[in-house]
Amino acid sequence: MGIVFKQTLRGSIWSYLGVVIGALNVAILMPRIFSEEQIGLTSILVALSAIFAQFSTFGVGGITYYFFPLFRNPEKKHHYYFAFMSLIAVAGFLVFCIVYAFFHNEILTSKSDSALLDQYSFYILPLTFFTLMFAIFDGYNTVLYDAVSGTFYKEFLFRVLNTLIIILFFYKIIDFSFFLFLYIFILSLPAILLFFRLAVRGQVSFKILELSFFKKHRREFFFVALFSLISGFGSMLTIYIDKYLTNFYLGLAVTGIYTISSYIASVLQVPARSMTKILVPLIAQNWRNNVHDKLQEIYLNSSLAQFLISSFFFILIWINLDIVFLILPAQYAAGKYVILIMGLANIVNALGGSGSTILQISDSYKVSTYFIFALMLLTVLLDVLLIPVWGIVGAATGALFAAMGNVILRVIFLKRKYNLYTFDKNHLWGILIFAGCFLVFSSFDFTGQVIINGLIKTILISAIYALLLLKTDLLVNREFIKRLL
């Protein structure tokens, strides 16, 4: 278990550093240096490539995580699993290329001006390929007990290099066309670096898997790949469809504003992502050992801890938004209520705790796929209905209601199927504390000086939150904290 926690800690450090640099890039530098259309373009290219890459995997990621123990054999190059998974991914990418060749006009169409996207749409294919390759290489590298390298390349190195090319563009050393070329290149770089890292460690072999070995497990491979494909594609579509449909209905400029606003709110997801990485081996171990009480403890306390942390940072962001908008160009103030609604959506997801992980590890993993598919359909439906009426606020509202539906489904299923409950009285106290602090500190200002007012509120709310948590015994128990450390 030591290697898991060490890698989780190292990966979390790189993730948090990446978040800080990403916030500098996306929330501060880019809005002041690039036009809304240019920001919207980079966002939609990333969104489309992520969706297309997930489709192109043909579910090989699920096969890697579920079946690699059958292949693991360093002396025999893991039965040449690298070539096997690469062949499936390349086949998936070729199928995507054929589909894209026939339907790219329909995919890229927009009801608003999309000339910039049309001009640079040729980047979609190479970016999709390298996004796909990173996904399968990172999964392979993870099951080889290296979960840190991919995080370092994707979360940290990319953002450092992105800062550098933003500065080059700011000083007019490069124009936007060359900036975009470099941006696509550094997005592709993690896949290239991860490939060479695997090659140096002797984990790359292009000899094809023995067919007899494949035939023995082909039925299991097929079903796991199918559910993994549906689950992964649904997840990616849920994450990125709001940006795609915002561009479709409202254009790249509005997509740029929505991208910056949703990124600010996405900071609330960091504690939950980090905690999930730590809890996966604990959940897997207790599930295999059928230790219901420990699973219940992890489920309950992860929900409470994630909610408390996320809600606290949400209030800090909300009461300091005026300071944020002093930094950003004036047009980004249109995203204020996107930050509010997306922040609430992330808090709802935090309340779900580790329920999604428990469901995926359990013998009901297929149900997790059904829930993700339902979430995808609900998200698309809400976005189609709400974006034309409410604009970017409609996109955020769709995300909020979709999150609520998904969490409610998981809570009900886990209670009925495994008698695992999500909430107790501490959650009620936590919600009351959050709602009270939010309403009180949103209702008045201490002074007309924005920065001083924000500083006073930040100090007071931090002190009140800490005091109330201690007085009401809302902090999760020490044994749970020890497991995370």
Secondary structure, DSSP 8 states (H G I E B T S, - for coil): -HHHHHHHHHHHHHHHHHHHHHHIIIIIIHHHHS-HHHHHHHHHHHHHHHHHHHHHTTTHHHHHHHHHHHH--GGGHHHHHHHHHHHHHHHHHHHHHHHHHHHHHHHH--SS--HHHHHHGGGHHHHHHHHHHHHHHHHHHHHTT--HHHHIIIIIIHHHHHHHHHHHHHTTSS-HHHHHHHHHHHHHHHHHHHHHHHHHTT--------HHHHHHTHHHHHHHHHHHHHHHHHHHHHHHHHHHHHHHHH-HHHHHHHHHHHHHHHTTHHHHHHHHHHHHHHHHHHHHTT-HHHHHHHHHHHHHHHHHHHHHHHHHHHHTHHHHHHHS-GGGGGGHHHHHHHHHHHHHHHHTTTHHHHHHHSTTHHHHHHHHHHHHHHHHHHHHHHHHHHTHHHHHHHHHHHHHHHHHHHHHHHHHHH------HHHHHHHHHHHHHHHHHHH--S-S-HHHHHHHHHHHHHHHHHHHHHHTT-S--HHHHHHH-
